[in-house]
Amino acid sequence: MTTQTRDATPAEPMSGTALWSAAILLAAANFLAVLDMTIVNVSVPNIAGGLAVPPNEGTWVITSYAVAEAIIVPLTGWLATRFGTVRVFALSIIGFGTFSALCGLAPSLDTLVLLRVLQGLAGGMLMPLSQTLLMQIFPKRQQPLAMTIWSMTTLVAPVLGPVLGGLLCNDFDWPSIFWVNVPIALIAGPIVWRILNSQETAIQRQRIDAVGLGLLVLWVGALQIVLDTGKDHDWFASTEIRVLALLAAVGFAAFLIWELTCREPVVSLRVFRHRGFSASMVNLALAMGAFFAVNVLTPLWLQEQMGYTATWAGYASAGFGISALVAAPLVAAISQRLDPRKLIFTGVLWLAFVTLLRSASAAQMTFAQVAWPVFMTGFGLPFFFIPLMTTALGSVEPGEIAA
């Protein structure tokens, strides 16, 4: 049974210095969480060497974080409803900073993997909650601007991760890739709690959907391990991968049936009843899947086929972040006057055009020939990502945004 334990009328949007202080801290928290998805990628050899383990075992530092994030993100809506959006966000960023510091002190791989799981559980909640709170604190007319801020940190951080990771490992040592999070996280947590206290949402005491939670952990964990380790086991030639893939498929089917029929589901799948939200998510999955497929392969190709270092591969791949930041204010300015579907179409068409040009890439290309198309890609990103996310969140009821 669900009982209301705290009545909270919708808070008024913020303004002035308080608004922008909160917006900067929320964006910084989201940036750190997304950054840690990729900052470790180029650092695995350093970590493995420092902890005296084979490089293939060092990849569990990446997998453990990814699995934890994949599990906690769908649970965030339930946690926000149960304990309050601001409270969960503030505790998450403090936890993220704490576990980041401990990761840098880990004496063994087993300890580091465990701490990365805890770091991923804390960091995974920062992404959806920072988005929810940004939409909440900005006035309705400025919500496209809020989405611009959130979108830019989400798009730029994964590309800057390998660059920053390479620089820190080259100039310092692998613990520095975790310690870089600590000052921002531990400062931002208490300040966010204080500034956004008036924005706290209503709290509902809900029973824990243990079956739904168990099925979620089963299928998401199994799927993430398949995706992260499949290449090391020759994919479906491995019995282990086949078993995990079967668990993921069966677990997903059972999860859908249970959550759609449960009175108090741990993950609210009912948000997909909104046509605008569902259509936006399909477009987002396809477009972002294509975009990241190209931009994840590029630095790998540069390092394995063209002899680039991790740092220089990052430089060549990071140019789109600059052009995206240039285009974002323009999109925010015109998004209120134009049909968002036209902006989304323009953005996706531009990405398709630039990707077609990049299909002619060859090993004889210079740095400029590699980096220029990547730079041009960034101009199209805000045109589809920002209006798409604004449309998705604008299609659901206010109380469903966290879900």
LUMRO-838351 format. One record per residue (C-alpha): residue number from 1; residue in three letters; x, y, z. Coordinates in pm, 1 decimal. Example, Ala and Ser with C-alpha at 12.3 -4.5 7.8 and 13.67 -1.06 7.14 Angstrom:
2
resi,resn,px,py,pz
1,ala,1230.0,-450.0,780.0 $
2,ser,1367.0,-106.0,714.0 $
! end
This chain:
403
resi,resn,px,py,pz
1,met,0.0,0.0,0.0 $
2,thr,122.8,349.4,-85.9 $
3,thr,85.3,621.5,176.0 $
4,gln,176.3,986.1,141.4 $
5,thr,418.4,1088.2,416.8 $
6,arg,505.0,1436.8,308.0 $
7,asp,284.1,1683.9,126.5 $
8,ala,472.5,1908.7,-110.6 $
9,thr,316.9,2152.0,-351.0 $
10,pro,513.6,2198.6,-673.2 $
11,ala,797.1,2441.7,-600.8 $
12,glu,821.5,2769.1,-786.0 $
13,pro,1100.9,2792.0,-1045.2 $
14,met,1416.4,2965.4,-926.0 $
15,ser,1569.5,3287.5,-1057.1 $
16,gly,1879.5,3502.5,-1042.2 $
17,thr,2204.2,3391.4,-880.5 $
18,ala,2044.6,3095.3,-702.7 $
19,leu,1915.9,2956.1,-1033.5 $
20,trp,2250.0,2974.5,-1210.6 $
21,ser,2447.1,2850.0,-912.1 $
22,ala,2221.9,2545.8,-892.8 $
23,ala,2233.7,2495.5,-1270.8 $
24,ile,2615.3,2497.9,-1276.2 $
25,leu,2637.8,2247.5,-990.7 $
26,leu,2377.6,2016.4,-1146.3 $
27,ala,2557.4,2028.6,-1481.8 $
28,ala,2893.0,1962.9,-1312.9 $
29,ala,2753.0,1658.0,-1132.3 $
30,asn,2612.7,1517.2,-1455.2 $
31,phe,2943.4,1585.9,-1630.7 $
32,leu,3140.3,1391.1,-1367.9 $
33,ala,2907.6,1091.2,-1382.5 $
34,val,2921.2,1069.2,-1761.8 $
35,leu,3295.4,1142.4,-1770.7 $
36,asp,3368.3,837.8,-1556.0 $
37,met,3212.6,612.5,-1817.9 $
38,thr,3510.4,670.6,-2047.9 $
39,ile,3796.2,826.1,-1849.4 $
40,val,3904.9,477.8,-1740.1 $
41,asn,3906.4,334.0,-2093.8 $
42,val,4257.1,450.3,-2185.1 $
43,ser,4384.6,393.0,-1831.3 $
44,val,4329.4,16.3,-1804.8 $
45,pro,4693.1,-73.3,-1891.9 $
46,asn,4817.5,167.4,-1623.5 $
47,ile,4571.3,32.2,-1366.5 $
48,ala,4652.9,-329.2,-1451.9 $
49,gly,5024.6,-259.6,-1426.9 $
50,gly,4990.3,-70.9,-1099.5 $
51,leu,4786.3,-351.4,-941.7 $
52,ala,4994.8,-630.5,-1098.5 $
53,val,4712.8,-799.4,-1291.4 $
54,pro,4674.9,-892.6,-1662.1 $
55,pro,4520.2,-618.5,-1882.6 $
56,asn,4220.1,-839.3,-1968.0 $
57,glu,4132.3,-857.0,-1596.6 $
58,gly,4174.0,-480.5,-1569.9 $
59,thr,3876.2,-430.7,-1801.3 $
60,trp,3650.2,-529.7,-1509.2 $
61,val,3713.6,-177.3,-1381.1 $
62,ile,3509.2,-56.4,-1679.6 $
63,thr,3250.0,-336.4,-1675.6 $
64,ser,3170.7,-307.2,-1304.6 $
65,tyr,3092.5,64.8,-1332.3 $
66,ala,2881.5,13.9,-1645.3 $
67,val,2678.3,-270.2,-1490.4 $
68,ala,2610.5,-70.2,-1173.2 $
69,glu,2497.4,235.0,-1370.9 $
70,ala,2279.3,28.0,-1601.8 $
71,ile,2100.4,-121.6,-1300.6 $
72,ile,2055.1,195.6,-1094.4 $
73,val,1935.6,434.9,-1366.8 $
74,pro,1593.7,266.5,-1409.4 $
75,leu,1554.1,261.7,-1029.7 $
76,thr,1611.7,634.6,-990.5 $
77,gly,1247.3,733.3,-1034.0 $
78,trp,1139.1,498.0,-754.8 $
79,leu,1416.3,619.7,-522.8 $
80,ala,1327.0,984.5,-588.0 $
81,thr,961.8,914.6,-510.1 $
82,arg,1051.9,719.7,-196.8 $
83,phe,1312.8,954.7,-45.9 $
84,gly,1284.5,1287.4,-232.6 $
85,thr,1459.9,1405.8,-548.0 $
86,val,1690.5,1662.9,-386.4 $
87,arg,1787.7,1435.5,-97.4 $
88,val,1872.9,1143.6,-328.1 $
89,phe,2069.5,1370.0,-562.7 $
90,ala,2274.7,1533.5,-286.1 $
91,leu,2356.7,1201.1,-120.3 $
92,ser,2444.3,1051.7,-458.6 $
93,ile,2699.7,1316.7,-544.4 $
94,ile,2855.5,1298.6,-197.7 $
95,gly,2871.0,918.7,-232.5 $
96,phe,3018.5,953.6,-580.2 $
97,gly,3297.9,1175.6,-448.4 $
98,thr,3365.5,947.0,-153.0 $
99,phe,3386.7,629.7,-361.4 $
100,ser,3600.5,811.3,-621.2 $
101,ala,3852.1,894.5,-348.4 $
102,leu,3850.6,534.0,-225.0 $
103,cys,3899.4,402.9,-581.1 $
104,gly,4224.2,597.0,-598.3 $
105,leu,4339.3,428.7,-276.0 $
106,ala,4239.0,72.5,-374.9 $
107,pro,4521.9,-173.7,-296.4 $
108,ser,4398.3,-454.5,-521.7 $
109,leu,4185.3,-516.0,-829.6 $
110,asp,3909.3,-689.1,-630.6 $
111,thr,3878.4,-387.9,-401.6 $
112,leu,3881.8,-146.7,-695.7 $
113,val,3607.3,-339.6,-878.1 $
114,leu,3386.8,-335.8,-566.0 $
115,leu,3441.6,38.0,-520.8 $
116,arg,3367.1,98.1,-889.8 $
117,val,3033.5,-79.5,-841.8 $
118,leu,2951.8,153.9,-552.9 $
119,gln,3074.5,454.1,-751.7 $
120,gly,2854.4,349.1,-1044.7 $
121,leu,2549.1,311.8,-820.3 $
122,ala,2599.8,667.1,-693.9 $
123,gly,2693.3,814.6,-1031.9 $
124,gly,2410.2,648.0,-1220.8 $
125,met,2151.6,846.6,-1024.9 $
126,leu,2318.6,1179.0,-1100.0 $
127,met,2231.1,1174.5,-1469.7 $
128,pro,1850.5,1141.6,-1457.4 $
129,leu,1815.7,1347.5,-1137.5 $
130,ser,2026.7,1636.4,-1268.7 $
131,gln,1798.4,1643.2,-1573.0 $
132,thr,1485.9,1632.6,-1356.3 $
133,leu,1605.0,1911.7,-1127.1 $
134,leu,1718.8,2134.7,-1414.3 $
135,met,1373.3,2108.6,-1569.3 $
136,gln,1220.1,2181.4,-1229.8 $
137,ile,1421.0,2490.7,-1133.6 $
138,phe,1400.1,2669.4,-1469.7 $
139,pro,1082.8,2858.4,-1566.7 $
140,lys,876.8,2695.7,-1841.6 $
141,arg,997.1,2938.5,-2107.8 $
142,gln,1362.7,2862.9,-2023.9 $
143,gln,1335.5,2484.3,-2011.3 $
144,pro,1492.7,2444.7,-2358.7 $
145,leu,1793.2,2626.7,-2212.3 $
146,ala,1795.8,2381.9,-1921.5 $
147,met,1799.2,2092.7,-2165.9 $
148,thr,2081.0,2261.5,-2357.9 $
149,ile,2295.1,2272.5,-2044.2 $
150,trp,2222.7,1908.4,-1959.6 $
151,ser,2264.2,1786.7,-2316.9 $
152,met,2602.8,1949.4,-2366.0 $
153,thr,2749.7,1789.1,-2054.6 $
154,thr,2604.8,1453.2,-2159.0 $
155,leu,2745.9,1473.7,-2511.4 $
156,val,3085.9,1626.5,-2442.0 $
157,ala,3190.9,1434.0,-2129.9 $
158,pro,3224.7,1087.6,-2295.8 $
159,val,3462.8,1227.7,-2556.4 $
160,leu,3672.4,1430.2,-2313.6 $
161,gly,3707.2,1126.2,-2085.6 $
162,pro,3975.9,946.0,-2288.1 $
163,val,4165.7,1273.2,-2345.2 $
164,leu,4167.4,1362.0,-1975.4 $
165,gly,4241.2,1003.0,-1876.2 $
166,gly,4541.1,989.3,-2107.7 $
167,leu,4679.9,1320.9,-1985.2 $
168,leu,4640.5,1232.8,-1616.5 $
169,cys,4796.2,887.4,-1655.6 $
170,asn,5086.5,1026.9,-1857.3 $
171,asp,5161.3,1316.9,-1620.9 $
172,phe,5066.5,1160.9,-1286.5 $
173,asp,4940.5,805.6,-1218.8 $
174,trp,4617.2,609.8,-1253.1 $
175,pro,4467.4,710.6,-911.3 $
176,ser,4447.6,1070.8,-1037.4 $
177,ile,4166.3,978.9,-1279.2 $
178,phe,3948.8,909.7,-974.6 $
179,trp,4075.8,1185.3,-746.6 $
180,val,3989.7,1451.7,-1004.1 $
181,asn,3621.8,1394.6,-914.7 $
182,val,3660.4,1442.9,-542.2 $
183,pro,3679.8,1822.2,-489.2 $
184,ile,3383.1,1900.9,-715.2 $
185,ala,3164.0,1620.3,-580.7 $
186,leu,3225.2,1681.1,-211.4 $
187,ile,3177.5,2058.0,-246.9 $
188,ala,2873.1,2037.6,-474.0 $
189,gly,2675.7,1791.5,-257.5 $
190,pro,2621.2,2006.5,54.8 $
191,ile,2573.4,2323.9,-153.3 $
192,val,2310.0,2160.7,-374.5 $
193,trp,2127.2,2030.8,-66.4 $
194,arg,2119.3,2382.2,78.7 $
195,ile,2027.1,2571.6,-240.6 $
196,leu,1764.2,2323.6,-361.0 $
197,asn,1606.0,2239.7,-26.4 $
198,ser,1295.4,2436.4,-123.5 $
199,gln,1266.3,2227.7,-441.9 $
200,glu,1225.7,1895.7,-260.3 $
201,thr,951.6,1677.5,-405.5 $
202,ala,671.0,1493.2,-230.7 $
203,ile,768.4,1166.5,-64.1 $
204,gln,560.6,851.8,-89.9 $
205,arg,624.3,540.7,116.1 $
206,gln,611.5,252.3,-128.1 $
207,arg,676.0,-111.9,-69.7 $
208,ile,987.1,-249.6,-236.5 $
209,asp,907.5,-442.7,-553.6 $
210,ala,1159.1,-716.2,-473.7 $
211,val,1063.2,-934.8,-770.9 $
212,gly,1092.7,-646.6,-1018.4 $
213,leu,1423.5,-539.2,-864.8 $
214,gly,1561.9,-892.6,-885.5 $
215,leu,1457.5,-932.8,-1248.6 $
216,leu,1606.2,-593.3,-1333.4 $
217,val,1942.6,-683.4,-1179.6 $
218,leu,1934.5,-1020.4,-1358.4 $
219,trp,1866.6,-908.0,-1714.7 $
220,val,2051.0,-575.0,-1712.9 $
221,gly,2356.1,-722.5,-1541.8 $
222,ala,2367.3,-1020.6,-1777.4 $
223,leu,2321.2,-804.3,-2087.3 $
224,gln,2588.3,-554.1,-1982.4 $
225,ile,2840.9,-830.4,-1914.6 $
226,val,2766.0,-982.5,-2256.5 $
227,leu,2823.2,-648.6,-2427.7 $
228,asp,3137.8,-564.0,-2232.0 $
229,thr,3312.8,-902.2,-2233.2 $
230,gly,3172.6,-1073.9,-2542.9 $
231,lys,3465.1,-969.2,-2761.9 $
232,asp,3708.6,-1132.5,-2519.3 $
233,his,3521.6,-1465.2,-2538.8 $
234,asp,3457.9,-1479.7,-2915.5 $
235,trp,3093.5,-1390.7,-2854.3 $
236,phe,2850.6,-1681.3,-2898.7 $
237,ala,3129.4,-1931.6,-2944.8 $
238,ser,3153.5,-1912.3,-2565.0 $
239,thr,2914.9,-2111.4,-2346.3 $
240,glu,2937.1,-1839.6,-2081.7 $
241,ile,2820.3,-1570.5,-2324.4 $
242,arg,2536.9,-1788.1,-2456.1 $
243,val,2411.2,-1855.5,-2101.6 $
244,leu,2429.8,-1487.1,-2008.6 $
245,ala,2250.2,-1385.2,-2330.2 $
246,leu,1973.1,-1636.5,-2257.5 $
247,leu,1940.9,-1505.9,-1901.3 $
248,ala,1918.9,-1150.5,-2034.4 $
249,ala,1645.8,-1239.0,-2285.9 $
250,val,1433.7,-1445.0,-2045.4 $
251,gly,1488.4,-1198.1,-1763.5 $
252,phe,1385.1,-905.6,-1984.2 $
253,ala,1063.2,-1076.1,-2092.9 $
254,ala,975.8,-1164.2,-1733.8 $
255,phe,1064.0,-811.3,-1619.8 $
256,leu,830.9,-653.0,-1876.3 $
257,ile,539.9,-878.7,-1781.9 $
258,trp,589.0,-824.4,-1409.8 $
259,glu,638.2,-446.9,-1419.2 $
260,leu,339.1,-388.8,-1647.5 $
261,thr,109.4,-586.4,-1419.1 $
262,cys,251.0,-489.5,-1077.5 $
263,arg,53.8,-226.6,-881.8 $
264,glu,368.4,-55.6,-749.2 $
265,pro,648.4,-134.7,-997.4 $
266,val,1007.5,-49.5,-918.5 $
267,val,1038.2,89.6,-1274.1 $
268,ser,741.3,275.6,-1415.8 $
269,leu,710.6,153.8,-1773.3 $
270,arg,374.9,327.0,-1802.4 $
271,val,547.5,646.8,-1916.4 $
272,phe,564.7,482.5,-2257.9 $
273,arg,190.1,528.6,-2290.7 $
274,his,266.9,886.3,-2397.9 $
275,arg,313.5,881.8,-2774.4 $
276,gly,549.8,1179.6,-2775.7 $
277,phe,777.0,1016.5,-2520.1 $
278,ser,780.5,678.0,-2695.2 $
279,ala,850.6,830.2,-3037.5 $
280,ser,1129.1,1043.9,-2891.7 $
281,met,1293.4,744.3,-2724.6 $
282,val,1289.5,540.3,-3046.4 $
283,asn,1452.0,829.8,-3234.5 $
284,leu,1701.5,884.8,-2953.9 $
285,ala,1804.2,517.8,-2947.1 $
286,leu,1858.8,501.2,-3322.6 $
287,ala,2033.0,836.7,-3368.4 $
288,met,2254.0,817.5,-3058.9 $
289,gly,2334.4,453.5,-3132.2 $
290,ala,2459.2,548.6,-3477.6 $
291,phe,2645.0,854.2,-3347.0 $
292,phe,2829.7,676.3,-3066.4 $
293,ala,2905.2,372.2,-3283.4 $
294,val,3101.4,596.3,-3520.2 $
295,asn,3267.3,802.3,-3248.8 $
296,val,3369.0,505.4,-3032.8 $
297,leu,3526.3,329.6,-3330.5 $
298,thr,3722.3,635.8,-3444.5 $
299,pro,3974.1,654.8,-3154.4 $
300,leu,4016.3,275.6,-3162.9 $
301,trp,4090.4,290.2,-3536.8 $
302,leu,4335.0,576.0,-3489.8 $
303,gln,4527.4,388.2,-3220.3 $
304,glu,4525.1,39.4,-3371.3 $
305,gln,4561.2,120.7,-3741.5 $
306,met,4730.3,462.1,-3756.9 $
307,gly,4962.7,452.9,-3456.3 $
308,tyr,4807.1,740.1,-3260.9 $
309,thr,4859.0,759.1,-2886.6 $
310,ala,4547.3,757.1,-2669.1 $
311,thr,4588.2,1129.8,-2604.2 $
312,trp,4618.1,1226.6,-2971.5 $
313,ala,4333.7,995.3,-3068.4 $
314,gly,4128.3,1179.9,-2808.7 $
315,tyr,4228.2,1516.6,-2954.2 $
316,ala,4121.7,1406.0,-3301.7 $
317,ser,3789.1,1271.7,-3173.1 $
318,ala,3692.8,1553.9,-2937.0 $
319,gly,3639.7,1836.5,-3185.2 $
320,phe,3265.9,1785.1,-3206.1 $
321,gly,3234.8,1906.3,-2847.9 $
322,ile,3354.2,2253.9,-2948.1 $
323,ser,3116.9,2286.4,-3242.7 $
324,ala,2829.2,2145.7,-3037.6 $
325,leu,2885.3,2413.5,-2773.3 $
326,val,2881.3,2678.7,-3045.5 $
327,ala,2555.0,2551.5,-3196.8 $
328,ala,2374.4,2486.5,-2866.9 $
329,pro,2283.5,2851.3,-2783.2 $
330,leu,2139.9,2893.8,-3134.2 $
331,val,1921.1,2586.7,-3089.5 $
332,ala,1805.9,2707.7,-2748.4 $
333,ala,1712.2,3045.4,-2898.1 $
334,ile,1511.5,2914.0,-3192.3 $
335,ser,1359.5,2603.2,-3035.5 $
336,gln,1071.6,2804.7,-2888.5 $
337,arg,976.3,2948.9,-3227.0 $
338,leu,1013.0,2649.8,-3458.1 $
339,asp,845.3,2310.5,-3470.0 $
340,pro,1086.6,2078.8,-3282.5 $
341,arg,1026.4,1808.5,-3542.8 $
342,lys,1192.0,2028.4,-3804.9 $
343,leu,1494.4,2082.6,-3582.1 $
344,ile,1522.0,1710.4,-3508.4 $
345,phe,1499.3,1625.9,-3878.6 $
346,thr,1766.3,1884.5,-3963.6 $
347,gly,2001.3,1753.6,-3696.1 $
348,val,1968.7,1388.0,-3793.3 $
349,leu,2004.8,1471.0,-4164.4 $
350,trp,2323.7,1666.1,-4092.0 $
351,leu,2468.6,1376.5,-3888.4 $
352,ala,2385.4,1135.2,-4171.0 $
353,phe,2553.6,1363.9,-4427.1 $
354,val,2875.6,1402.9,-4226.5 $
355,thr,2885.1,1030.9,-4145.8 $
356,leu,2855.0,956.5,-4518.3 $
357,leu,3157.1,1179.4,-4581.2 $
358,arg,3349.9,999.4,-4307.3 $
359,ser,3281.8,662.2,-4470.9 $
360,ala,3562.1,747.0,-4716.2 $
361,ser,3822.1,757.2,-4435.7 $
362,ala,4155.3,590.1,-4512.5 $
363,ala,4476.4,518.2,-4325.7 $
364,gln,4662.0,779.3,-4533.0 $
365,met,4459.2,1065.9,-4387.4 $
366,thr,4630.6,1348.3,-4201.6 $
367,phe,4529.4,1461.4,-3853.2 $
368,ala,4335.1,1753.9,-4001.4 $
369,gln,4150.6,1526.9,-4245.1 $
370,val,4044.2,1307.0,-3952.1 $
371,ala,3956.5,1586.2,-3711.2 $
372,trp,3768.3,1820.1,-3948.7 $
373,pro,3466.0,1593.0,-4018.7 $
374,val,3446.9,1511.8,-3646.8 $
375,phe,3437.8,1884.6,-3574.5 $
376,met,3160.3,1935.6,-3832.0 $
377,thr,2953.1,1658.8,-3670.7 $
378,gly,2906.9,1868.5,-3358.7 $
379,phe,2698.5,2132.8,-3534.1 $
380,gly,2418.4,1881.7,-3588.3 $
381,leu,2407.9,1730.7,-3239.0 $
382,pro,2216.9,2006.7,-3055.3 $
383,phe,1961.9,2028.5,-3336.7 $
384,phe,1830.1,1682.3,-3268.8 $
385,phe,1932.1,1604.1,-2911.2 $
386,ile,1799.8,1915.3,-2735.3 $
387,pro,1452.7,1938.7,-2897.1 $
388,leu,1419.4,1560.2,-2879.0 $
389,met,1476.9,1551.0,-2504.3 $
390,thr,1258.2,1857.8,-2451.4 $
391,thr,978.3,1693.6,-2649.5 $
392,ala,1016.1,1366.7,-2457.1 $
393,leu,997.5,1529.5,-2113.6 $
394,gly,723.5,1767.7,-2224.2 $
395,ser,507.2,1469.4,-2322.2 $
396,val,487.0,1318.6,-1973.6 $
397,glu,314.0,1439.7,-1661.6 $
398,pro,527.1,1649.8,-1420.5 $
399,gly,529.0,1376.1,-1158.6 $
400,glu,663.7,1123.9,-1409.5 $
401,ile,977.7,1314.3,-1515.2 $
402,ala,1207.3,1134.9,-1271.7 $
403,ala,1070.4,800.3,-1391.7 $
! end
